[in-house]
Amino acid sequence: MGRILLVFRLVAADVRRHPAQAAMLIASITAATATLALGMSLNGATGTLYQQTRAATAGPDVVALTPDSGRTATSAMAALERAPGVAGHSGPHRQYYTTLTAHGLTSRAVAQGADAKPGPIDRPLVTSGTWVRPGGVVLERGFASALGVRVGDRVTLAGHSRPVVGIAVTAAHTVYPWAAMNGPGGGPDDATGLVWVSKTDTRALVAADVPVTSLLYLKLRDPAAAQEFVVSRRPYSDQYPTNFFTWQFMAAQDKVILRQSQPVLVIGSWLLGFLSIGGVATLAAGRAAKQTRRVGLLKAVGAAPGLIAAVLFAEYLILALLADALGLTIARLTEPLVVNPTASLLTSATGPSGDTVFLTIVVALAVAVLTTLGPTVRALRTETVAALADTARLPRRRARLNRVSALLPTPLLLGLRLIARRPGRAVLHACSIAVSMIGATALLTFYAQPVHNYGLGSSDLGNVQIELGRHVLLAVTFALAALASVNIITITWTTALETRPTMAIARTLGATPGQITAGLSAAQLLPTVPGAVIGVPVGIVLSGDAIMPPAWWLFTAVLVSLLVTAALTALPARIAARRSVARTLSATV
């Protein structure tokens, strides 16, 4: 117990001494684990939400629609009520195909005649207001959200203005915008919302002579055999033209909304994970000298190698677990907005699964271990005297590089030599820029695609699937850019700290603080160019057969990456360049 307490005290002390580095590590791993958890949680999430909504609203096992309201439809529905395997039914109801206008937006709508008290099958759950009454209408929640309608607003249905008395959810229809399920001619229709009206108010719809469909909700003795029931009714489809929708089909159809978002989140999480590894590796490398001296001090007071290793690893592991917990919390809070963008389903059953939690923990710990293993092992292998001396590592001489760089301006000479001393860090920085440019290229490509919005005439209801994909891709791209920016600042500051003696000597030989600043910035700008040039074509390849954005969009993205890198490196480089030469050189003596 005493050793464990000692380890935690040493870890806490080190975090207090380096709060900015701890915050950067937490931010990097949090972004990666949150995106990964969110992407994995989308798999099967809509099915879970549909089942929850179905249970809360007594959803049907099979929905049958006949494109008629006359004697043929009545006969078809009567035959289904008596079909083998049917345990109960609700209806038939009449569903009218019309239009609805609210706040200047016009959309196709299906108006379903509803009883004052819903039947035993399909009892829509009112989430705001009350159920239908003569003169008032109830909107399905996804449809109301798209129109921006609340209880008390007025809408125009088939030319008649009516107040909205309630908003409800149901599992008897697929989510907005596919509420029609069955078009006036017996097939699928364009994007449509659902509205319930009292049966007395359907007279205005009958008078308007709009298309109508008869609709029947069925409860089966074996809900799992819904598809087999539909297959058994196919021989009767010629006599009674009827379309069937099973609850399994409606649950699967709801997932279509997420078709573009899930791969973006999964791929984005791995890209963010790569940036996290790069940022944490830079932190670990930048602290290598201090860690080595710390190891020497621990050895000098008699600490065993096992205890020293525990102290060095514990800090990163604890911070990684904390970041993973934050990432899972963010995913839990964000998931309802992503998995249910239309608001057509209930969302209380969302959250990362056990498998997702386990995988994110493994990823977080792997990032912490892989990036700190090398510096930790090197520190443990260093002799106590050498570790306490903390002597500088002599640079490798490259005669050809020295001859070429001597012809360059001072800032470029300094920048090129900094890159030559740390080529791995330059490659890492170039890869970070390439990753952020992949996200930017994918985002620009997405925005270059033609969009088919909903709505009629001059109105414009946004395409839910496209808008969700854009929002998710924009969020992932922003996270990539933010993490890459943090990495740029970290690399610049770490390089500046490690090269203080070199830069001080350069200033004694005549280099100005401005040239030192420009040299540190050049060390990051030079790898930015190949990173940006590589990232754009990779992003285009990953976009597949999509329509390419204009070339000037891509060129602007590359130019912005260069300008942002220059701006982000300017401040830490300037602070490092203004350090007193005498103070720096006296500290190394």
HUZI-V320777 format. One record per pair of residues at least 24 apart in sequence whose C-alpha atoms are under 8 Angstrom apart, sorted by sequence separation. I is the first residue (numbers start at 1). J is the second residue. D is the distance in whole Angstrom. If there is no record, write none. Layout:
i:I j:J d:D
i:I j:J d:D
This chain:
i:328 j:352 d:7
i:446 j:470 d:7
i:496 j:520 d:7
i:69 j:94 d:7
i:137 j:162 d:7
i:139 j:164 d:7
i:396 j:421 d:7
i:495 j:520 d:8
i:533 j:558 d:7
i:136 j:162 d:6
i:137 j:163 d:6
i:138 j:164 d:6
i:141 j:167 d:5
i:395 j:421 d:7
i:532 j:558 d:6
i:135 j:162 d:6
i:136 j:163 d:5
i:137 j:164 d:5
i:138 j:165 d:6
i:139 j:166 d:7
i:140 j:167 d:6
i:141 j:168 d:5
i:184 j:211 d:6
i:443 j:470 d:8
i:135 j:163 d:7
i:136 j:164 d:6
i:137 j:165 d:6
i:138 j:166 d:5
i:139 j:167 d:5
i:140 j:168 d:5
i:141 j:169 d:6
i:184 j:212 d:7
i:492 j:520 d:7
i:90 j:119 d:6
i:136 j:165 d:6
i:137 j:166 d:7
i:138 j:167 d:5
i:139 j:168 d:6
i:140 j:169 d:6
i:184 j:213 d:7
i:328 j:357 d:7
i:492 j:521 d:7
i:532 j:561 d:7
i:90 j:120 d:7
i:138 j:168 d:7
i:140 j:170 d:8
i:443 j:473 d:6
i:89 j:120 d:8
i:90 j:121 d:6
i:443 j:474 d:7
i:89 j:121 d:7
i:90 j:122 d:8
i:133 j:165 d:8
i:492 j:524 d:7
i:88 j:121 d:8
i:132 j:165 d:7
i:142 j:175 d:7
i:143 j:176 d:6
i:528 j:561 d:8
i:529 j:562 d:7
i:131 j:165 d:7
i:132 j:166 d:7
i:142 j:176 d:6
i:143 j:177 d:7
i:439 j:473 d:8
i:443 j:477 d:7
i:528 j:562 d:7
i:130 j:165 d:6
i:131 j:166 d:6
i:142 j:177 d:8
i:129 j:165 d:6
i:130 j:166 d:5
i:324 j:360 d:7
i:488 j:524 d:8
i:129 j:166 d:4
i:130 j:167 d:8
i:324 j:361 d:6
i:439 j:476 d:8
i:440 j:477 d:6
i:525 j:562 d:7
i:528 j:565 d:8
i:128 j:166 d:5
i:129 j:167 d:6
i:439 j:477 d:5
i:127 j:166 d:8
i:128 j:167 d:5
i:126 j:166 d:7
i:127 j:167 d:6
i:128 j:168 d:7
i:321 j:361 d:7
i:324 j:364 d:6
i:525 j:565 d:7
i:126 j:167 d:6
i:127 j:168 d:5
i:323 j:364 d:8
i:436 j:477 d:7
i:439 j:480 d:7
i:524 j:565 d:7
i:525 j:566 d:7
i:105 j:147 d:7
i:126 j:168 d:4
i:127 j:169 d:7
i:524 j:566 d:8
i:125 j:168 d:5
i:126 j:169 d:7
i:321 j:364 d:7
i:103 j:147 d:7
i:124 j:168 d:6
i:125 j:169 d:5
i:320 j:364 d:5
i:321 j:365 d:7
i:436 j:480 d:5
i:102 j:147 d:7
i:103 j:148 d:8
i:124 j:169 d:6
i:125 j:170 d:7
i:172 j:217 d:8
i:320 j:365 d:6
i:435 j:480 d:7
i:436 j:481 d:6
i:521 j:566 d:6
i:524 j:569 d:8
i:103 j:149 d:8
i:124 j:170 d:5
i:158 j:204 d:8
i:102 j:149 d:7
i:123 j:170 d:7
i:124 j:171 d:8
i:158 j:205 d:7
i:122 j:170 d:7
i:317 j:365 d:6
i:320 j:368 d:6
i:436 j:484 d:7
i:521 j:569 d:5
i:122 j:171 d:7
i:520 j:569 d:8
i:521 j:570 d:6
i:122 j:172 d:6
i:143 j:193 d:5
i:158 j:208 d:7
i:142 j:193 d:8
i:143 j:194 d:7
i:317 j:368 d:6
i:433 j:484 d:7
i:102 j:154 d:7
i:103 j:155 d:8
i:316 j:368 d:6
i:317 j:369 d:7
i:432 j:484 d:6
i:518 j:570 d:8
i:521 j:573 d:7
i:102 j:155 d:5
i:140 j:193 d:7
i:316 j:369 d:8
i:517 j:570 d:7
i:520 j:573 d:6
i:101 j:155 d:6
i:102 j:156 d:7
i:140 j:194 d:5
i:100 j:155 d:7
i:101 j:156 d:5
i:139 j:194 d:6
i:140 j:195 d:6
i:432 j:487 d:8
i:518 j:573 d:8
i:100 j:156 d:6
i:101 j:157 d:7
i:139 j:195 d:5
i:140 j:196 d:8
i:313 j:369 d:7
i:316 j:372 d:8
i:517 j:573 d:5
i:100 j:157 d:5
i:138 j:195 d:6
i:139 j:196 d:6
i:186 j:243 d:8
i:516 j:573 d:8
i:517 j:574 d:5
i:99 j:157 d:6
i:100 j:158 d:7
i:137 j:195 d:7
i:138 j:196 d:5
i:429 j:487 d:8
i:516 j:574 d:8
i:98 j:157 d:7
i:99 j:158 d:6
i:137 j:196 d:6
i:138 j:197 d:7
i:313 j:372 d:7
i:429 j:488 d:7
i:517 j:576 d:8
i:98 j:158 d:6
i:137 j:197 d:5
i:514 j:574 d:8
i:517 j:577 d:6
i:60 j:121 d:6
i:136 j:197 d:7
i:137 j:198 d:7
i:182 j:243 d:7
i:513 j:574 d:8
i:516 j:577 d:6
i:58 j:120 d:7
i:59 j:121 d:6
i:60 j:122 d:6
i:136 j:198 d:8
i:429 j:491 d:8
i:58 j:121 d:5
i:59 j:122 d:5
i:134 j:197 d:8
i:135 j:198 d:8
i:313 j:376 d:8
i:514 j:577 d:8
i:58 j:122 d:5
i:59 j:123 d:7
i:132 j:196 d:7
i:133 j:197 d:7
i:134 j:198 d:5
i:312 j:376 d:7
i:513 j:577 d:5
i:57 j:122 d:6
i:58 j:123 d:6
i:132 j:197 d:6
i:133 j:198 d:6
i:134 j:199 d:8
i:513 j:578 d:6
i:57 j:123 d:5
i:132 j:198 d:6
i:134 j:200 d:7
i:135 j:201 d:7
i:425 j:491 d:8
i:57 j:124 d:5
i:134 j:201 d:6
i:309 j:376 d:7
i:57 j:125 d:6
i:56 j:125 d:7
i:110 j:179 d:7
i:110 j:180 d:6
i:109 j:180 d:8
i:309 j:380 d:8
i:308 j:380 d:8
i:508 j:581 d:8
i:503 j:577 d:8
i:507 j:581 d:7
i:305 j:380 d:7
i:174 j:250 d:5
i:496 j:572 d:8
i:500 j:576 d:8
i:505 j:581 d:8
i:173 j:250 d:7
i:174 j:251 d:8
i:488 j:565 d:7
i:492 j:569 d:6
i:496 j:573 d:7
i:504 j:581 d:5
i:174 j:253 d:7
i:175 j:254 d:6
i:489 j:568 d:6
i:493 j:572 d:6
i:497 j:576 d:7
i:174 j:254 d:6
i:485 j:565 d:8
i:488 j:568 d:7
i:489 j:569 d:6
i:492 j:572 d:7
i:493 j:573 d:7
i:496 j:576 d:6
i:504 j:584 d:7
i:505 j:585 d:8
i:258 j:339 d:7
i:488 j:569 d:7
i:492 j:573 d:7
i:504 j:585 d:7
i:108 j:190 d:8
i:110 j:192 d:7
i:112 j:194 d:8
i:114 j:196 d:6
i:116 j:198 d:7
i:108 j:191 d:7
i:109 j:192 d:5
i:110 j:193 d:6
i:111 j:194 d:6
i:112 j:195 d:6
i:113 j:196 d:6
i:114 j:197 d:6
i:115 j:198 d:6
i:485 j:568 d:7
i:489 j:572 d:7
i:493 j:576 d:8
i:501 j:584 d:6
i:107 j:191 d:8
i:108 j:192 d:5
i:109 j:193 d:5
i:110 j:194 d:5
i:111 j:195 d:5
i:112 j:196 d:5
i:113 j:197 d:5
i:114 j:198 d:5
i:115 j:199 d:7
i:295 j:379 d:6
i:300 j:384 d:7
i:500 j:584 d:7
i:501 j:585 d:6
i:107 j:192 d:7
i:108 j:193 d:7
i:109 j:194 d:6
i:110 j:195 d:6
i:111 j:196 d:6
i:112 j:197 d:6
i:113 j:198 d:5
i:114 j:199 d:6
i:291 j:376 d:8
i:295 j:380 d:7
i:299 j:384 d:6
i:107 j:193 d:7
i:109 j:195 d:7
i:111 j:197 d:6
i:113 j:199 d:5
i:292 j:378 d:8
i:97 j:184 d:7
i:280 j:367 d:8
i:284 j:371 d:7
i:288 j:375 d:6
i:292 j:379 d:5
i:296 j:383 d:8
i:297 j:384 d:8
i:501 j:588 d:7
i:113 j:201 d:8
i:280 j:368 d:7
i:284 j:372 d:6
i:288 j:376 d:8
i:291 j:379 d:7
i:292 j:380 d:8
i:296 j:384 d:5
i:113 j:202 d:6
i:295 j:384 d:8
i:296 j:385 d:7
i:277 j:367 d:6
i:281 j:371 d:5
i:285 j:375 d:7
i:292 j:382 d:7
i:296 j:386 d:8
i:276 j:367 d:7
i:277 j:368 d:8
i:280 j:371 d:6
i:281 j:372 d:7
i:284 j:375 d:7
i:288 j:379 d:7
i:296 j:387 d:5
i:297 j:388 d:7
i:280 j:372 d:8
i:295 j:387 d:7
i:296 j:388 d:5
i:294 j:387 d:8
i:273 j:367 d:8
i:277 j:371 d:6
i:293 j:387 d:5
i:441 j:535 d:8
i:122 j:217 d:7
i:292 j:387 d:5
i:293 j:388 d:5
i:429 j:524 d:7
i:433 j:528 d:6
i:437 j:532 d:6
i:441 j:536 d:6
i:445 j:540 d:8
i:121 j:217 d:7
i:292 j:388 d:8
i:293 j:389 d:8
i:121 j:218 d:8
i:293 j:390 d:6
i:426 j:523 d:8
i:430 j:527 d:5
i:434 j:531 d:4
i:438 j:535 d:5
i:442 j:539 d:6
i:449 j:546 d:7
i:121 j:219 d:7
i:292 j:390 d:7
i:426 j:524 d:7
i:429 j:527 d:7
i:430 j:528 d:5
i:433 j:531 d:5
i:434 j:532 d:5
i:437 j:535 d:5
i:438 j:536 d:6
i:441 j:539 d:5
i:442 j:540 d:7
i:445 j:543 d:7
i:449 j:547 d:6
i:429 j:528 d:7
i:430 j:529 d:8
i:432 j:531 d:7
i:433 j:532 d:6
i:434 j:533 d:8
i:436 j:535 d:8
i:437 j:536 d:6
i:440 j:539 d:8
i:441 j:540 d:7
i:448 j:547 d:7
i:427 j:527 d:7
i:430 j:530 d:7
i:431 j:531 d:6
i:434 j:534 d:6
i:435 j:535 d:6
i:438 j:538 d:6
i:439 j:539 d:7
i:442 j:542 d:8
i:446 j:546 d:8
i:448 j:548 d:7
i:289 j:390 d:7
i:410 j:511 d:7
i:426 j:527 d:6
i:430 j:531 d:4
i:434 j:535 d:4
i:438 j:539 d:4
i:442 j:543 d:6
i:445 j:546 d:7
i:448 j:549 d:5
i:414 j:516 d:8
i:418 j:520 d:8
i:429 j:531 d:8
i:430 j:532 d:8
i:433 j:535 d:7
i:434 j:536 d:8
i:437 j:539 d:7
i:438 j:540 d:8
i:445 j:547 d:7
i:447 j:549 d:8
i:415 j:518 d:8
i:445 j:548 d:6
i:411 j:515 d:5
i:415 j:519 d:5
i:419 j:523 d:6
i:445 j:549 d:5
i:410 j:515 d:7
i:411 j:516 d:7
i:414 j:519 d:5
i:415 j:520 d:6
i:418 j:523 d:6
i:444 j:549 d:6
i:411 j:517 d:8
i:412 j:518 d:8
i:413 j:519 d:7
i:414 j:520 d:7
i:415 j:521 d:7
i:416 j:522 d:8
i:411 j:518 d:5
i:412 j:519 d:6
i:415 j:522 d:5
i:416 j:523 d:6
i:411 j:519 d:4
i:415 j:523 d:4
i:63 j:172 d:7
i:96 j:205 d:7
i:410 j:519 d:7
i:411 j:520 d:8
i:414 j:523 d:8
i:415 j:524 d:8
i:444 j:553 d:7
i:412 j:522 d:6
i:444 j:554 d:8
i:59 j:170 d:7
i:60 j:171 d:8
i:411 j:522 d:7
i:57 j:169 d:8
i:59 j:171 d:5
i:60 j:172 d:6
i:98 j:210 d:6
i:57 j:170 d:6
i:58 j:171 d:8
i:59 j:172 d:6
i:97 j:210 d:6
i:98 j:211 d:8
i:441 j:554 d:7
i:57 j:171 d:7
i:96 j:210 d:6
i:97 j:211 d:5
i:67 j:182 d:8
i:96 j:211 d:6
i:97 j:212 d:6
i:53 j:169 d:8
i:54 j:170 d:7
i:67 j:183 d:8
i:96 j:212 d:4
i:441 j:557 d:8
i:53 j:170 d:7
i:54 j:171 d:5
i:65 j:182 d:7
i:67 j:184 d:6
i:95 j:212 d:6
i:96 j:213 d:7
i:440 j:557 d:7
i:53 j:171 d:6
i:54 j:172 d:8
i:67 j:185 d:7
i:94 j:212 d:7
i:95 j:213 d:5
i:67 j:186 d:5
i:94 j:213 d:6
i:95 j:214 d:6
i:66 j:186 d:7
i:94 j:214 d:5
i:95 j:215 d:7
i:437 j:557 d:8
i:50 j:171 d:7
i:93 j:214 d:6
i:94 j:215 d:6
i:437 j:558 d:8
i:92 j:214 d:6
i:93 j:215 d:5
i:342 j:464 d:7
i:92 j:215 d:5
i:93 j:216 d:6
i:341 j:464 d:7
i:91 j:215 d:7
i:92 j:216 d:5
i:91 j:216 d:5
i:92 j:217 d:8
i:90 j:216 d:6
i:91 j:217 d:6
i:89 j:216 d:7
i:90 j:217 d:5
i:341 j:468 d:7
i:89 j:217 d:5
i:90 j:218 d:7
i:433 j:561 d:8
i:89 j:218 d:4
i:88 j:218 d:6
i:89 j:219 d:6
i:338 j:468 d:7
i:87 j:218 d:8
i:88 j:219 d:5
i:86 j:218 d:7
i:87 j:219 d:5
i:88 j:220 d:7
i:86 j:219 d:6
i:87 j:220 d:5
i:86 j:220 d:5
i:87 j:221 d:5
i:85 j:220 d:6
i:86 j:221 d:6
i:85 j:221 d:6
i:81 j:218 d:8
i:85 j:222 d:7
i:77 j:216 d:7
i:73 j:214 d:7
i:69 j:212 d:7
i:282 j:425 d:8
i:68 j:212 d:6
i:69 j:213 d:6
i:85 j:229 d:8
i:67 j:212 d:7
i:68 j:213 d:5
i:69 j:214 d:6
i:67 j:213 d:4
i:68 j:214 d:6
i:66 j:213 d:6
i:67 j:214 d:6
i:65 j:213 d:6
i:66 j:214 d:5
i:65 j:214 d:6
i:66 j:215 d:7
i:65 j:215 d:5
i:278 j:428 d:6
i:64 j:215 d:6
i:65 j:216 d:6
i:278 j:429 d:8
i:63 j:215 d:7
i:64 j:216 d:5
i:63 j:216 d:6
i:64 j:217 d:7
i:63 j:217 d:5
i:64 j:218 d:8
i:278 j:432 d:7
i:62 j:217 d:6
i:63 j:218 d:6
i:61 j:217 d:8
i:62 j:218 d:5
i:60 j:217 d:6
i:61 j:218 d:6
i:62 j:219 d:7
i:275 j:432 d:6
i:60 j:218 d:6
i:61 j:219 d:5
i:62 j:220 d:8
i:60 j:219 d:6
i:61 j:220 d:6
i:275 j:435 d:8
i:61 j:223 d:6
i:62 j:226 d:7
i:76 j:240 d:5
i:271 j:435 d:7
i:61 j:226 d:6
i:75 j:240 d:8
i:76 j:241 d:8
i:76 j:242 d:8
i:176 j:342 d:6
i:73 j:240 d:7
i:175 j:342 d:7
i:72 j:240 d:7
i:176 j:344 d:7
i:175 j:344 d:6
i:175 j:345 d:8
i:268 j:439 d:8
i:66 j:240 d:8
i:67 j:241 d:8
i:170 j:344 d:8
i:171 j:345 d:8
i:66 j:241 d:6
i:67 j:242 d:7
i:169 j:344 d:6
i:170 j:345 d:8
i:66 j:242 d:5
i:169 j:345 d:6
i:65 j:242 d:6
i:66 j:243 d:6
i:169 j:346 d:8
i:64 j:242 d:6
i:65 j:243 d:5
i:64 j:243 d:6
i:65 j:244 d:6
i:64 j:244 d:5
i:63 j:244 d:6
i:64 j:245 d:7
i:62 j:244 d:7
i:63 j:245 d:5
i:62 j:245 d:6
i:63 j:246 d:6
i:62 j:246 d:5
i:61 j:246 d:6
i:62 j:247 d:6
i:61 j:247 d:5
i:60 j:247 d:7
i:146 j:342 d:7
i:145 j:342 d:7
i:145 j:343 d:7
i:143 j:342 d:8
i:51 j:251 d:8
i:142 j:342 d:5
i:50 j:251 d:6
i:141 j:342 d:8
i:142 j:343 d:5
i:143 j:344 d:8
i:141 j:343 d:6
i:142 j:344 d:4
i:141 j:344 d:5
i:47 j:251 d:5
i:140 j:344 d:7
i:46 j:251 d:7
i:47 j:252 d:7
i:260 j:465 d:7
i:264 j:469 d:8
i:275 j:480 d:8
i:282 j:487 d:8
i:46 j:252 d:8
i:259 j:465 d:8
i:260 j:466 d:8
i:47 j:254 d:8
i:257 j:464 d:7
i:258 j:465 d:7
i:261 j:468 d:7
i:265 j:472 d:7
i:272 j:479 d:8
i:276 j:483 d:8
i:279 j:486 d:8
i:283 j:490 d:7
i:46 j:254 d:6
i:47 j:255 d:7
i:257 j:465 d:5
i:261 j:469 d:5
i:264 j:472 d:7
i:265 j:473 d:8
i:268 j:476 d:6
i:272 j:480 d:6
i:275 j:483 d:7
i:279 j:487 d:5
i:282 j:490 d:7
i:286 j:494 d:5
i:46 j:255 d:6
i:256 j:465 d:8
i:260 j:469 d:5
i:264 j:473 d:6
i:271 j:480 d:8
i:275 j:484 d:7
i:278 j:487 d:7
i:282 j:491 d:6
i:286 j:495 d:8
i:258 j:468 d:8
i:44 j:255 d:8
i:258 j:469 d:8
i:261 j:472 d:6
i:265 j:476 d:7
i:272 j:483 d:8
i:279 j:490 d:7
i:283 j:494 d:8
i:261 j:473 d:8
i:264 j:476 d:8
i:275 j:487 d:8
i:279 j:491 d:8
i:282 j:494 d:8
i:286 j:498 d:7
i:42 j:258 d:8
i:43 j:262 d:8
i:42 j:262 d:6
i:40 j:262 d:8
i:39 j:262 d:5
i:39 j:263 d:7
i:39 j:264 d:8
i:39 j:265 d:5
i:40 j:266 d:7
i:38 j:265 d:7
i:39 j:266 d:5
i:36 j:265 d:7
i:35 j:265 d:6
i:36 j:266 d:6
i:39 j:269 d:8
i:35 j:266 d:7
i:36 j:268 d:8
i:35 j:268 d:7
i:36 j:269 d:5
i:35 j:269 d:5
i:36 j:270 d:7
i:34 j:269 d:8
i:33 j:269 d:7
i:32 j:269 d:5
i:31 j:269 d:8
i:32 j:270 d:7
i:32 j:272 d:5
i:33 j:273 d:8
i:31 j:272 d:7
i:32 j:273 d:5
i:28 j:272 d:8
i:29 j:273 d:7
i:32 j:276 d:7
i:28 j:273 d:8
i:28 j:275 d:8
i:29 j:276 d:6
i:28 j:276 d:5
i:25 j:276 d:8
i:28 j:279 d:7
i:28 j:280 d:8
i:25 j:279 d:8
i:25 j:280 d:6
i:21 j:283 d:7
i:191 j:454 d:6
i:191 j:455 d:8
i:33 j:323 d:8
i:34 j:324 d:8
i:37 j:327 d:8
i:29 j:320 d:7
i:33 j:324 d:6
i:37 j:328 d:6
i:34 j:326 d:8
i:35 j:327 d:8
i:53 j:345 d:6
i:26 j:319 d:6
i:30 j:323 d:5
i:34 j:327 d:4
i:38 j:331 d:5
i:42 j:335 d:8
i:46 j:339 d:6
i:53 j:346 d:6
i:25 j:319 d:7
i:26 j:320 d:7
i:29 j:323 d:6
i:30 j:324 d:6
i:33 j:327 d:5
i:34 j:328 d:6
i:37 j:331 d:6
i:38 j:332 d:8
i:41 j:335 d:8
i:45 j:339 d:7
i:46 j:340 d:7
i:52 j:346 d:7
i:25 j:320 d:8
i:29 j:324 d:7
i:30 j:325 d:8
i:32 j:327 d:8
i:33 j:328 d:7
i:34 j:329 d:8
i:50 j:345 d:6
i:26 j:322 d:7
i:27 j:323 d:7
i:30 j:326 d:6
i:31 j:327 d:7
i:34 j:330 d:6
i:35 j:331 d:7
i:38 j:334 d:8
i:49 j:345 d:6
i:50 j:346 d:8
i:22 j:319 d:7
i:26 j:323 d:5
i:30 j:327 d:5
i:34 j:331 d:5
i:38 j:335 d:6
i:42 j:339 d:6
i:49 j:346 d:6
i:52 j:349 d:7
i:29 j:327 d:8
i:49 j:347 d:6
i:7 j:307 d:8
i:11 j:311 d:7
i:15 j:315 d:8
i:49 j:349 d:7
i:10 j:311 d:7
i:48 j:349 d:7
i:49 j:350 d:8
i:7 j:310 d:7
i:8 j:311 d:8
i:11 j:314 d:7
i:12 j:315 d:8
i:3 j:307 d:8
i:7 j:311 d:5
i:11 j:315 d:5
i:45 j:350 d:7
i:8 j:314 d:8
i:7 j:314 d:8
i:41 j:351 d:7
i:41 j:352 d:5
i:40 j:352 d:8
i:41 j:353 d:7
i:38 j:352 d:7
i:147 j:461 d:7
i:37 j:352 d:6
i:41 j:356 d:7
i:146 j:461 d:7
i:40 j:356 d:7
i:146 j:462 d:8
i:37 j:356 d:6
i:37 j:357 d:7
i:37 j:360 d:7
i:36 j:360 d:7
i:33 j:360 d:6
i:33 j:363 d:8
i:33 j:364 d:7
i:29 j:364 d:6
i:29 j:367 d:8
i:107 j:454 d:7
i:108 j:455 d:7
i:107 j:455 d:5
i:108 j:456 d:8
i:106 j:455 d:6
i:107 j:456 d:6
i:105 j:455 d:7
i:106 j:456 d:6
i:105 j:456 d:8
i:106 j:457 d:8
i:106 j:459 d:6
i:105 j:459 d:5
i:106 j:460 d:8
i:107 j:461 d:8
i:104 j:459 d:7
i:105 j:460 d:7
i:105 j:461 d:7
i:35 j:476 d:8
i:31 j:479 d:7
i:28 j:483 d:7
i:24 j:486 d:8
